[in-house]
Amino acid sequence: MSREKKQIFMEGAISPAFIADAIAKHSSKTDIGAHSIFLGQVRADQINGKAVRAIEYTTYKDLALDKMHEIREGTFEKYALTCMHVYHSLGTVAAGEICLFVFTSSKHRKMAIDACEEVVERIKQELPVWGKELFEDETHQWKVNQ
């Protein structure tokens, strides 16, 4: 069963209120026994003596949404999930703010946890999203995912 392609991008940081609301909306879904949540936060890394103050995220939206749809479909085929939500920031996100929110739900915890971990790894490796690290001295460099 093919699901519709979902919009995953949000301008700026993902707020704690948005995350809390997303979790709260699932209390009516009584067939769910477990949620696994990953929150990616911008780090104030020190690189060559300079502190990262923010990351500016850019993407090719159509290509990225196609790739995320492929990741989503593959994950639903592999794991017994009841639902999955992915949100990724675009634009500038300050150090300490949330830039990635992955939320998987299942009847049982192992499926939710394993699926969440796999989705995060695939996003980091496959999704065409680029981060420009903005330093406190107004210089920048393109981020390399570890």
Beta strands, then each sheet from edge to edge (+ up, - down):
strand 1: 9-11
strand 2: 34-41
strand 3: 46-47
strand 4: 50-59
strand 5: 81-94
strand 6: 98-106
strand 7: 129-135
strand 8: 140-142
sheet 1: 1+ 5+ 4- 3+
sheet 2: 1+ 5+ 6- 2+
sheet 3: 1+ 5+ 4- 7+ 8-
end
